[in-house]
Each structure stands twice: as structure tokens, then as C-alpha cells.
Amino acid sequence: MDMTRIWPMLGTCLATFIFTIGRPLKACRLARTVLAAAMLAGPANAQGAADIVELLCGRTVHYHTPLIGNQIEYTDPDGQAFLWHPFGGGVVVGDWRLEYPEGEDVQVCYSYPDNALGPGISGDHCFTYGGLIEDIPLEGIRDGDPYDLSSGAAPFALPATPYIPPEGLAGQFPDVVRGPGCSAYVS
């Protein structure tokens, strides 16, 4: 197993634990999950987990699907996810986690309430790294939570179409720094 991605993760969690007088932060919960699964899953899935965390954790992603239209999602280091989409008029709060199906590639899974994305649409969705790369335009990724989706409020009603790339909103919502909770996963 390639431990080069795991040692920084453990160091950050240990330092967090020490400097918060024994109270570990929520970010360490995800670090423990990644570490345990990586140790059980082997090198290929450990690399896949690191790639997924690097792509999503502490970042906001813009994407567009024919079924729903524009969607903007912030994946918080503490395991929560915040999805801003055209239906329902607000931000849907859910969670995200890594899963390691036996004999398959590692997946990132999002859980939102059923029907929150539209009538009859399940709130549970899982993606491999390859699936994410196919769906997310690379220019559609921004560091941090520039739209403050973690507040639970949408900045405005998001239209379903046309696709709104990040540069279309960058003037109104300046870039922010990617949160420190993901630094343990980034080499």
C-alpha cells in the first residue's frame, strides 16, 4: 500500500486532536474512513479515494444534466453536501461518503432526501472517479464554498438552462480559499 497519502492525513488529525485539547474535528471522521477503507481495499482503491477527495472535498462543482439542468454542489470536508438546483427554490442538505464495493472501483456517494431533486428522483447517487470526470467539466470546479451554500440558503433562483459555468458567476461571487479540512488528503 502506498502510505504517502495516508501519513499526512494521520498527522493532520493528530495535530487537530492535540491542538483542540482532545476534541477531534469532524474532518477527522472522513480521514478515518478513507484510511480504514484504503487499508482494507488495497492500493488501487486507495488511489481512487485520494483522486475523488482531491477532486471534490472542499470544492464547489457546476454541472448540467438533461434531467435536472444546472446543479451546483458544495462538498464540505465534514461529510455534508449542499446542492443548489432549479427545483424547490433552495439548497438541499445531504451527506457524502466514500464506498468500496467489493471487486469494483471506489465510489463517492451522495445522500439527499428522496424527491428533493424532483418528483420520483432518488436522493442517493454514487459515482466512480471515471464517472465524475465524464460528468464534471474541469472548468466547472471552484475551491471552497463561494456561494455560501453551507448556510442552507440559495443566493438566487437557479435556472435549469442554459448551463451556467463558474466564470458566469465569478464577478458576483469571488473565489474563496479551499478549506483546511481537505489538506490532509491533498499531496
C-alpha positions as CSV (number, residue, x, y, z in Angstrom):
1,M,0.0,0.0,0.0
2,D,1.3,3.5,-0.9
3,M,1.4,5.2,2.5
4,T,2.5,8.6,1.1
5,R,-1.2,9.8,1.0
6,I,-2.1,8.3,4.4
7,W,0.7,9.7,6.6
8,P,-0.2,13.4,6.1
9,M,-3.8,12.5,6.8
10,L,-3.0,10.9,10.1
11,G,-0.6,13.8,11.0
12,T,-3.2,16.4,10.4
13,C,-5.8,14.5,12.5
14,L,-3.3,14.0,15.3
15,A,-2.4,17.7,15.3
16,T,-6.0,18.7,15.3
17,F,-6.7,16.4,18.2
18,I,-3.8,17.8,20.2
19,F,-4.5,21.5,19.5
20,T,-8.2,21.2,20.2
21,I,-7.4,19.7,23.6
22,G,-8.6,16.2,22.8
23,R,-11.7,17.2,20.8
24,P,-11.2,15.8,17.2
25,L,-12.9,17.8,14.5
26,K,-15.4,16.4,12.0
27,A,-12.8,16.4,9.3
28,C,-11.0,13.6,11.0
29,R,-14.1,11.4,10.7
30,L,-13.7,11.4,6.9
31,A,-9.9,10.8,7.3
32,R,-10.5,7.7,9.4
33,T,-13.0,6.4,6.9
34,V,-10.5,6.9,4.0
35,L,-7.7,5.4,6.0
36,A,-9.6,2.3,7.1
37,A,-11.1,1.7,3.7
38,A,-7.7,2.2,2.0
39,M,-6.1,-0.3,4.3
40,L,-8.7,-2.9,3.5
41,A,-9.2,-2.1,-0.2
42,G,-5.6,-2.1,-1.3
43,P,-3.5,0.3,-3.5
44,A,-5.9,0.7,-6.5
45,N,-8.8,1.8,-4.4
46,A,-6.6,3.9,-2.1
47,Q,-5.5,5.9,-5.2
48,G,-9.1,6.2,-6.3
49,A,-10.2,7.5,-2.9
50,A,-7.4,10.1,-3.0
51,D,-8.4,11.2,-6.5
52,I,-12.0,11.6,-5.5
53,V,-11.2,13.6,-2.4
54,E,-8.8,15.8,-4.4
55,L,-11.5,16.5,-7.0
56,L,-14.4,17.2,-4.7
57,C,-13.6,17.7,-1.0
58,G,-13.9,21.4,0.0
59,R,-14.9,22.3,-3.5
60,T,-17.9,23.5,-5.4
61,V,-18.8,21.9,-8.7
62,H,-21.0,23.2,-11.5
63,Y,-22.6,20.7,-13.8
64,H,-25.7,20.3,-16.0
65,T,-27.8,17.2,-16.7
66,P,-30.7,16.8,-19.2
67,L,-33.0,15.6,-16.4
68,I,-32.4,18.4,-13.8
69,G,-30.4,21.1,-15.6
70,N,-28.0,23.3,-13.7
71,Q,-26.7,22.0,-10.4
72,I,-24.1,23.5,-8.1
73,E,-22.9,21.4,-5.3
74,Y,-20.5,22.1,-2.4
75,T,-18.9,19.0,-0.8
76,D,-17.9,20.0,2.7
77,P,-14.9,18.3,4.4
78,D,-17.1,17.4,7.4
79,G,-19.2,15.0,5.3
80,Q,-22.1,17.2,4.5
81,A,-23.1,18.1,0.9
82,F,-25.1,21.1,-0.2
83,L,-26.9,21.0,-3.6
84,W,-28.3,24.1,-5.3
85,H,-30.6,23.2,-8.2
86,P,-33.5,24.6,-10.1
87,F,-36.4,22.8,-8.3
88,G,-37.6,23.5,-4.8
89,G,-36.1,27.0,-4.7
90,G,-33.3,26.4,-2.3
91,V,-30.4,24.4,-1.2
92,V,-30.8,20.7,-0.4
93,V,-28.7,19.4,2.5
94,G,-27.4,15.9,2.4
95,D,-24.1,14.0,3.1
96,W,-21.4,12.3,1.1
97,R,-19.1,9.4,1.8
98,L,-16.7,7.0,0.1
99,E,-17.8,3.5,-0.5
100,Y,-15.7,0.5,-1.5
101,P,-17.9,-2.1,-3.3
102,E,-16.1,-5.5,-3.4
103,G,-14.5,-6.0,-6.7
104,E,-15.3,-2.5,-8.0
105,D,-13.7,0.9,-8.0
106,V,-14.1,3.2,-5.0
107,Q,-17.2,5.5,-5.3
108,V,-18.3,8.8,-3.8
109,C,-21.9,8.5,-2.7
110,Y,-24.3,11.4,-2.0
111,S,-27.5,11.0,0.0
112,Y,-30.2,13.6,-0.2
113,P,-33.8,13.3,0.8
114,D,-35.9,11.3,-1.8
115,N,-37.8,13.6,-4.2
116,A,-35.6,16.7,-3.2
117,L,-34.2,16.7,-6.8
118,G,-37.6,16.4,-8.4
119,P,-40.7,14.1,-8.2
120,G,-39.7,10.4,-8.3
121,I,-36.0,11.0,-8.2
122,S,-34.0,9.1,-5.6
123,G,-31.7,11.1,-3.4
124,D,-28.9,8.5,-3.4
125,H,-26.3,8.7,-6.1
126,C,-22.8,7.1,-6.4
127,F,-20.1,7.8,-8.8
128,T,-16.6,6.4,-9.6
129,Y,-13.8,8.8,-10.3
130,G,-14.1,8.0,-14.0
131,G,-17.8,8.7,-13.9
132,L,-17.2,12.1,-12.2
133,I,-14.6,13.1,-14.8
134,E,-17.1,12.3,-17.6
135,D,-19.9,14.4,-15.9
136,I,-18.0,17.3,-14.4
137,P,-16.4,19.9,-16.8
138,L,-12.9,20.7,-15.4
139,E,-13.7,24.4,-15.7
140,G,-16.8,23.7,-13.5
141,I,-14.8,23.3,-10.3
142,R,-14.2,26.1,-7.8
143,D,-12.3,26.0,-4.5
144,G,-14.3,26.4,-1.3
145,D,-17.9,27.5,-0.9
146,P,-18.1,30.7,-2.9
147,Y,-21.9,30.8,-2.9
148,D,-22.2,30.1,0.8
149,L,-24.3,27.0,0.1
150,S,-23.4,25.6,3.5
151,S,-25.6,28.3,5.0
152,G,-28.5,26.4,3.6
153,A,-29.7,29.4,1.5
154,A,-29.6,29.8,-2.2
155,P,-28.2,33.1,-3.5
156,F,-30.9,33.3,-6.1
157,A,-33.3,31.0,-8.1
158,L,-31.1,28.9,-10.3
159,P,-32.5,28.4,-13.8
160,A,-32.5,24.9,-15.3
161,T,-31.0,26.1,-18.6
162,P,-28.7,27.3,-20.1
163,Y,-25.6,25.8,-18.4
164,I,-24.1,28.4,-16.1
165,P,-20.3,28.0,-15.9
166,P,-18.4,29.3,-12.9
167,E,-17.0,32.3,-14.8
168,G,-20.6,33.4,-15.3
169,L,-20.9,33.9,-11.6
170,A,-17.3,34.7,-10.6
171,G,-17.9,38.5,-10.7
172,Q,-20.8,38.3,-8.2
173,F,-19.2,35.6,-6.1
174,P,-15.4,35.9,-5.8
175,D,-13.2,32.9,-5.3
176,V,-12.6,31.6,-1.8
177,V,-9.8,29.5,-0.3
178,R,-10.3,25.8,-0.1
179,G,-10.9,24.8,3.5
180,P,-8.2,23.3,5.6
181,G,-10.2,20.1,6.3
182,C,-9.1,18.6,3.0
183,S,-5.4,19.4,3.2
184,A,-4.8,16.0,4.8
185,Y,-5.9,14.3,1.5
186,V,-4.0,16.6,-0.9
187,S,-0.4,15.7,-1.6
